[in-house]
Amino acid sequence: MTLDPETLAAIGARMTTSTPQAAALNMRLVSVEPGVAAMAVPWRADLVGDPATGVMAGGVITTLMDHCCGLAISSIALTAGAKPETSLATLDLRIDYMRPAAPGREVIALARCYQVTRSIAFVRASAFEDDEADPVATAQGAFVFSGARPARVAS
């Protein structure tokens, strides 16, 4: 099944508002295509973890990366025939923080799903301001499907 770009964008936009946490962080969709997603969180004073530096809290970045990973997986799983009611749960998400996010700057997460089995999907992501080659953080994760599952997707 092929999903048109408008349908993928609608799914991505829904991911930014479907949970109270995503909505509270004002997440926004940057882009989505099968297996790849980008989302962003704007800098706000109430999201700062250290008032002395103005750096965005690590938990905000973790939440952003988790949501973005979920969108990358959903976009490829739905394309592979998963039912819309299929849900995901984060099984494992390892985050490596490389440096503090720049104060006053939006943070973007980019996630790529690289393998999907019948029950688990694997994804890598990075968070950055302007350049993916200069990450604030990187992530690698595994997500488990519940409900109707996709067929195995070739990587």
Phi, psi and omega in degrees: 000132178254131176260134180286159183303327180293320179294316177299319179296322178294319177297316179297317179297322178296325178297334182278348182232354188287338176244146179303325181295314179298318180294318180296329179276356183058041177301147175226149176282130174263309179195160175205139172212167184306117177086357182223133179218150174226133178223161182220156172233126178286150176290137173217149181302325181283357177258005182283134179271332181227101183302333181292331183250339183077015183280136178300141181297143180299327179296327177295316180293320177300314180299316178301313181294321179299312178297317181296319176300316179300320178293318178300318180291312180302320183296324179278325180294317178295322177297329181274002175107007176296148178285148179304333181279357176298132178242162180240150171227140178288118179271317181207132177219110178261127179242129173248117178273125182267324184194165176290148173292149180293130179302139177079007185246143172295145176248133180250139173246139177233123183237143178231122176275123185249352177201135176230126174253186180294335184235342184225143175240146183242139188214151172235148182211163172219154176238138186200171175266301185240325191231117180301335179287351178237071188284147167285319181205157172234159181216153171221135184212166174231135182235141181254140177274146169230154184081207180295130186251154176283161169291161179300136181255129177292143180276000000 
